[in-house]
Amino acid sequence: MYQYHLILLTTFFLAACSGNDGKVIHPTTEFLEEIKAADYTVSLNDENLPSISILNNRKTINIIGETEDVDSEYFLPEVGDISVGSKLIFIVIPQMNEIRAFDYLGNFKYKIGRTGHGPGEFEKLHSIDYDEASKKLVAVDLNEVEIFDVKPDTAIPSQTFIITQVSHLSDACILNGELFLNGSNISEVDTLESDASIYSRLQALPPINKYDLETGEKLFHFGKSYKSVSGFGGFDALLSETKLHCNESTNTIVGVFSRYPFIAGYDPANGSEKWNAGILDFISPQVEEKDIENNVALVPIRSSFSDKLGPIVELNSEFILLQTGVRPPHPESLILERLEILDFRNSKFVSMLLNTSTGKISILSDELGRTLFQNDEISITSPTDLENLEAPPTIVIGEPVFSF
């Protein structure tokens, strides 16, 4: 069943159609109205912004990635997800299918994982989350979850969960000794006639799944779902992809739609919604849903990096940080390739603080660079070399960037 769903979703999402009959653009007007009606909303054009203090005189502790030695553990060919504990920083290197651990001074400690199919190995490493209470690191692979017991000088593979009920795994976090996982959650509708179309035979279940961290047993699913016009469950699942954050301070699971600026907070005990919030005047990456002579496809429309929310930034408090780029105006005559470079070089980051207890969002008045993490001791940022966009990334460990 899992392989059937995986092939089906991939085929339909990448299918290409021509013509304009039956074309629908996501996010739809109806969904944008849902965002406007959220419990809390904030506009990117709001001029009444709260003030924060940018700590311009902060000390840089170390910079990882400055070496040109490609065989060095300090060389970063690319940077994926990041998770931070009280003493260690874990950085995903997607190209290598590995996780590298550094201490707060930027000293390399050890590697976790490699490409392969065995315990502690990865086929396509997506995201990670470290839980300080249990000293466990969870890593999301292609169709499985790897759990590691973290020690000061090593991380030991302890469990592997093969996820058969959920495909397209994308994010995970740990809270209260339980695992929360996002992915395409598809089930068949048993009440339909046997000759019913494939579009009506599959339905999407809510995108957030709760698992027992010790046994890997799925407990239940919950969360906000995005509905396609065709009602095909595969489309609904893909459009409902959700970034996750487990906040220990407020005992809240935060779900952020990957493609759309809708955010919700959930009770981890039963999955009930505590609050919801939306960001207005946000340019979402668009997807076309085309229906031509009953052949339906989802086709992504080219978009800028500015059209999406970045990863959820943990602040080790009841607050999290959300960031997005805002594109400058430009002549419509520019070709797409040149336009994309100008967008990147001239765009600025807008940073938003979200209170995970209430869902209230505040846009910060001062511009921050790309921030990946902050607690009372350190911040982790990733500056971009605008003169050499193909240069390997660097990770800057320093004192906190801002106070609020």
Rosetta blueprint (number, residue, H / E / L):
1 M L
2 Y H
3 Q H
4 Y H
5 H H
6 L H
7 I H
8 L H
9 L H
10 T H
11 T H
12 F H
13 F H
14 L H
15 A L
16 A L
17 C L
18 S L
19 G L
20 N L
21 D L
22 G L
23 K L
24 V E
25 I E
26 H E
27 P L
28 T L
29 T H
30 E H
31 F H
32 L H
33 E H
34 E H
35 I H
36 K H
37 A L
38 A L
39 D L
40 Y E
41 T E
42 V E
43 S E
44 L L
45 N L
46 D L
47 E L
48 N L
49 L L
50 P L
51 S L
52 I L
53 S E
54 I E
55 L L
56 N L
57 N L
58 R L
59 K L
60 T E
61 I E
62 N E
63 I E
64 I E
65 G L
66 E L
67 T L
68 E L
69 D L
70 V L
71 D L
72 S L
73 E L
74 Y L
75 F L
76 L L
77 P L
78 E L
79 V L
80 G L
81 D L
82 I E
83 S E
84 V E
85 G L
86 S L
87 K L
88 L E
89 I E
90 F E
91 I E
92 V E
93 I E
94 P H
95 Q H
96 M H
97 N L
98 E E
99 I E
100 R E
101 A E
102 F E
103 D E
104 Y L
105 L L
106 G L
107 N L
108 F E
109 K E
110 Y E
111 K E
112 I E
113 G L
114 R L
115 T E
116 G L
117 H L
118 G L
119 P L
120 G L
121 E L
122 F E
123 E L
124 K L
125 L L
126 H L
127 S E
128 I E
129 D E
130 Y E
131 D E
132 E L
133 A L
134 S L
135 K L
136 K E
137 L E
138 V E
139 A E
140 V E
141 D L
142 L L
143 N L
144 E E
145 V E
146 E E
147 I E
148 F E
149 D E
150 V E
151 K L
152 P L
153 D L
154 T L
155 A E
156 I E
157 P E
158 S E
159 Q E
160 T E
161 F E
162 I E
163 I L
164 T L
165 Q L
166 V E
167 S E
168 H E
169 L E
170 S E
171 D E
172 A E
173 C E
174 I E
175 L E
176 N L
177 G L
178 E E
179 L E
180 F E
181 L E
182 N E
183 G E
184 S E
185 N E
186 I E
187 S E
188 E E
189 V L
190 D L
191 T L
192 L L
193 E L
194 S L
195 D L
196 A L
197 S L
198 I H
199 Y H
200 S H
201 R H
202 L E
203 Q E
204 A E
205 L L
206 P L
207 P L
208 I E
209 N E
210 K E
211 Y E
212 D E
213 L L
214 E L
215 T L
216 G L
217 E L
218 K E
219 L E
220 F E
221 H E
222 F E
223 G L
224 K L
225 S L
226 Y L
227 K L
228 S L
229 V L
230 S L
231 G L
232 F L
233 G H
234 G H
235 F H
236 D H
237 A H
238 L H
239 L H
240 S L
241 E L
242 T E
243 K E
244 L E
245 H E
246 C E
247 N E
248 E L
249 S L
250 T L
251 N L
252 T E
253 I E
254 V E
255 G E
256 V E
257 F E
258 S L
259 R L
260 Y L
261 P L
262 F E
263 I E
264 A E
265 G E
266 Y E
267 D L
268 P L
269 A L
270 N L
271 G L
272 S L
273 E E
274 K E
275 W E
276 N E
277 A E
278 G E
279 I E
280 L E
281 D L
282 F L
283 I L
284 S L
285 P L
286 Q L
287 V E
288 E E
289 E E
290 K E
291 D E
292 I E
293 E L
294 N L
295 N E
296 V E
297 A E
298 L E
299 V E
300 P E
301 I L
302 R L
303 S L
304 S L
305 F H
306 S H
307 D H
308 K L
309 L E
310 G L
311 P L
312 I L
313 V E
314 E E
315 L L
316 N L
317 S L
318 E L
319 F E
320 I E
321 L E
322 L E
323 Q E
324 T E
325 G E
326 V E
327 R L
328 P L
329 P L
330 H L
331 P L
332 E L
333 S L
334 L L
335 I L
336 L H
337 E H
338 R H
339 L H
340 E H
341 I H
342 L H
343 D H
344 F H
345 R H
346 N H
347 S L
348 K E
349 F E
350 V E
351 S E
352 M E
353 L E
354 L E
355 N E
356 T L
357 S L
358 T L
359 G L
360 K L
361 I E
362 S E
363 I E
364 L L
365 S L
366 D L
367 E L
368 L L
369 G L
370 R L
371 T E
372 L E
373 F E
374 Q E
375 N L
376 D L
377 E L
378 I L
379 S E
380 I E
381 T E
382 S L
383 P L
384 T L
385 D L
386 L L
387 E L
388 N L
389 L L
390 E L
391 A L
392 P L
393 P L
394 T L
395 I E
396 V E
397 I E
398 G E
399 E L
400 P L
401 V L
402 F E
403 S E
404 F L
